[in-house]
């Protein structure tokens, strides 16, 4: 363990890097899905959540999956041959009219789990049709 720790750059080197490199945004979020379930993804992300589907580049389209966007928010669903749903790790989407979204999801048969333990936000969790955990939040 000691060798690993000493291999990391010193604090001064990290400080210099901060001036030249910084994170600007998350360009997209990738979620896994089972093979052959693109229509299910379209129904949930496109119709229910109201994301717009965008065409994947041809070289990537042959892998399956689907890409969705809403404004600057991008969600890519990629086929995983050994798919296992992400039950803990999840994206959190900042939305307006959280209550309307919760009503829409419940009406479609999805379980909405409210969790207001984060000060300054109303939020809930829902699983996508593949079991991936998604968080939706709205500033109070």
N, C-alpha and C positions, 0 to 999 in steps of 0.2 A: 504494500500500500504506500509506503514511504516513497518508493521510486516513482509511482504514478503522480503523487502530489508534487514532487519536485520537478517533474517534467512540464508542468504548466507554466506559462509565461508569468513573469513577475508583475506586480501591480502596476508599475510604471509603464511597462509595455502595453498592458491593457488600456491604460488611460490614453496613451498615444493613439491606439487603434480607435478609440471612441470618437476621436475628432475626424477620422477619415471614413468610417463605416458606421451606419446607423440603420435601424429597421424603419421603414417608412409605412408599411401596411402589410396586411396579409392579402396576397393576391387572390387566393382561393382556398377553400377548405375541401379536402378529399375525404369522402366516405366510401366504405366498401359496400358492395352488394353482391348477391349471388348471380351466377350466370343465367342469362335468359329472362331476367326480370325487369327489363327496361320499361315495358308498358306499366308495370306496377309503380316504378319510380316516376314515370310521367304523370300518372294519376295523382300521386301524393305531392310531389314537389311542384309539378306544373299546375294541375287543376286545383288541388286543395290549398297548397301554400301560395299559389299564384306567382311562382317563379316563371320566367320565360325560358324555354329550352333554346339553347344555342348549338349550332353545328360544331361537332368536334373536327379537328383537322383530319384529313383522310388517313394519315398514317396511324392516328390514334383511334379513329372510329372503328377500325377492324378489331380492336380489342374488346368492344362492347362498352356498356355503360352509357351514361348520359350527363350532359353539362347543363346547368341552370344558372340564370342570373336574375337579379332584381336590383336595379341601380348599380352600385359598385360591389354588391354582395354576390359572390360567385361560389357555387357548390358543384363540385365534380363528383359524380358517382362512378367508381371504377369497379370492374368485375374482379372478384377475388375467387380463384378456383377452390380455395380452402376457406371459404367465407365463415367468419365468426363475428357476430354483432359486437359493436363497441358499446358495452353496457355502462362504463364509467367515463372514459374519455369522450368528450363531446364538444361540438361548437356551440357557442351561445350567440343567438341572433338578437340584436337590438331592434325592436319593432315599435310601431305606433298602433294604438288600439289593440292592446293585448287581449282584452276581454272578448272582442269580436273574433279574434283568432282562436281563442280557447273554445268559444261556442261553436265555431265552424268545425274544429277538430272533434269535439264531443259529438256533434251531430253526425259526423262521419264514422263514429264508433271507436274513436281513439281515446285512451285513458290519459287525462291531463292531470298531472301531479303538481299542485301549487306548492311553492316553497318561497316564502317571503322572509327568509333569514338573512338576506343581503341588504343592509341599509341602503336606502336611496333607490331601490328597484322593486317593482312587482315582477314576478317571474314564475314560470312553470316549466316542467319537463314533459316530453312526450317521446315515445319511441316511433321511429319511422316504420314502414311496413316490414322492414328487414330486421328490426330490433335494435337499431342504432339509437342511442340516446341523443336527443336534441333539446337544447334549452332556448326558451324565448323570454326576453326581458324587455321591460319598459321603464324608463326613468319616472320616478314618482314626482 
